[in-house]
């Protein structure tokens, strides 16, 4: 009788674990699970500008904002050119 109760208890624990796993698999993680802390609606956010754009650009013209973005892209997206194109087919390697 005791063995039957233990077996039923173990089956219940395994069943709960499987149910939790199935629910997690079906629902998946939320897009913001990587971030800690309290969630705040964007309209209610009162902290510093999360984009990192300087404050003086918030009222700047479209041209000035575009120059800022273009300057940032050219600094951060430089690609190293591999000079290993011995057969001149346009493909490195």
ABEGO torsion letter per residue (X at the ends): XAAAAAAAAAAAAAAAAAAAAAAAAAAEBBAAAABBEBBBBAAABABBBAAGBBAAAAABBAAAAAAAAAAAAAAAABBBBBBBBAAGAGBBX
